């Protein structure tokens, strides 16, 4: 009896999952958006088994080359759209309506709280309204010297590593420059993340 009950529940779940994915995929197909073939229940989750910070970019680039600048990816019953078209990214990121975050962002709540990044609705609009004046051009002008200093340090670090043959991963380079810039302009503290890559705060943040 128990076996039959479990089998019936699984059959219902698989059927619901199939219809759910089929309906979403059919909707996206009208805009020529496709993606890797998904398994029942699991979706494309198995493709993430051996993915880590070192090889995730390679996987994303391969998917983009195969499925286009916009493609869908299923993780269990959650569908994710990968968008690499700059114009579409601009439309999404500048929208003040499409601000509800994926449930995957919930992993950041204990670290960042429900601030501007993770909030939505009225709370997001209120906080956005408060912080917007801080990014006025007149305010930013007084930080130009810091921008110049930190970008110069970054350029010198790149010159020291550039040999015309070896590719350089720009992500950690730009991250350290951004950390130096933000900490000095927003908090008045110099952390020297670009000069001291073993700095404890940089390692902890990473």
C-alpha positions, 0 to 999 in steps of 0.5 A: 500500500505504501509503495503504491502511494509513493508511486502515485505521488511521484507520478503526480509530481512528474506529471505536474513538473512535465506540464509546468516545464512544457508550458513555460518552454512553449511560451519562451519558444515564441520568442525563439528562446531555448535551452538545454534539454531538461530532465523530469523533476531535476531539470538541468541540475545535474549539469551543475554537479562539477561546476565551481567558481573556476569553471562556471564561466566556461559553461556559461560561454558554451551555453551562450554559444549553443543557445544564443544570448538569451537562453533558459536553464531549469534548476529543479522546478525553477526556470532561470533566464541567462541574458547576455545581450547588453540592451536587454540587460540594460532594460532589465537592470534599469526597470523599477517594476521588475525588482523581485529577486529570485529565491536564490538570493535568500542565501544572502539574507543572513549576510546582507539583510533585507537591504536595497539589494534584497528588498522589493516593493514599497521597501525597495522604492523607499530606500532607493529614493533615499539613496539616489541623491548620493549618486548625483553627478555633483556628489560623484565629482568630488570622488573623481580623484579617488576614481583616478588614483585607484584606476591608476593602481589597477592599470599599473598592476595590469602592466606588470602582468601583461606580456601579450600572450597570457590571458588575465582574469579581469574579475578579481582585478576589477573587484579589488579596484572596486573595493578600494574605491567604494571603501574610500569614497563611501566609508573614508577608509583605505583598505589597499585591497589592490596592493595587499591581496592577502589583506584579511578583509579581502580574503573574508569577503571572497 
